[in-house]
Amino acid sequence: MKKHLVSPLSFGLVAAVFAAVVVSVVNGGSRAEKIDHYHKAREVVATMFPDGRITEVKAERRIVELVEVAVIVDGVEKEILLTTTGEVLEFEQEVSLQDLPAAAREAIEEIGRKRKIEEIERRETFCELKWVPLESPRVDYTAEFRMRGKDKEVTVSGTGQVSE
């Protein structure tokens, strides 16, 4: 049996909770619309992380309008990225180098060449661009470096395959 961060039942609940949210807060939505985003996000967080505490909710426009929910669970900040219709697109949290699978850690260390890693995020992707649910979440790791005075970011899979 495959383990999912969010069960199929939770996906259905998330979709139902967000079904009515269709107006863009980013493009000047009313106060009532902004409150609606918060209330809907609170219901999603209660389903996914019952002990979580929301620290921020904001609408984002990528190709479509998205809702980013920042939540704290056991003192750890996590971010959930949702569509306005309730699909969970991504789940992110900061991790340490030691938390990575060996191949991912080795790839990041090789690319970074012993430079200080400023941040590593673990990202689970649940849907692709067409918002098609994945059979199981795709997990990758993004590390940020300073290289030759410039910020550099590298994303690798758990098997160490570099993407982007």
Helices and strands as residue ranges (DSSP letters): H 8-18, H 31-48, E 53-61, E 65-73, E 76-83, E 88-95, G 97-99, H 102-112, E 119-127, E 133-147, E 150-157, E 162-163
